[in-house]
Amino acid sequence: MQPLKSKNILIGVSGGIAAYKIPIFIRQLKNAGANVKVILTESAKDFVTPLTLEVLSQNSVLSSFVSEEFDNPRWNNHIDLSSWADLFIIAPATSNIIASMANAICNNLIIAVYLSSTCPVFVAPSMDLDMFKHPANKKNISKLIDHGDNVLPVGEGFLASGLEGKGRMMEPEFICDNIISFFQKKKNY
């Protein structure tokens, strides 16, 4: 069974350690029948390679407003990307990308797509324990919820800093389950 058959899922990957989970997430979405495209921030490339994500998604991976193709610049149209998507998920959503989203600071392709999206947006926060608890981050997450975005809960456990607590990005299989559940509920209305 392919519960996401023919659904277009756009993933925005920001530069957090949880980006290493995105290849697994893409595989799960593809197995569920989804078409997947990926946008990376420049810092996300420190954690996961565009080539890996391109092979798994079977689509070019974008990270800037312009790409070079055979020595010819090509514009990566954020409107086309947002129009293509049935659902846009930002995972991992670091403190930096959440702040940009909450305050309309359009400093990369992910934010340009986010600000022009009319499809449902899911956000999978990922940050260290104390960062996640910080009032500024709580305020920005609340803004996203007020904007109508679907902010997924964070996991709890061992964090990259060595601390233990809340802040881990939700595991890929649970993110996929949430997306499937969202489309099933939408279908039943």
Secondary structure, 3 states (H helix, E strand, C coil): CCCCCCCEEEEEECCCHHHHHHHHHHHHHHHCCCEEEEEECHHHHHCCCHHHHHHHHCCCEECCCEEEECCEEEECCHHHHHHHCCEEEEEEECHHHHHHHHCCCCCCHHHHHHHHCCCCEEEEECCCHHHHHCHHHHHHHHHHHHCCCEECCCEEEECCCCCEEEEECCCHHHHHHHHHHHHHHHHHC
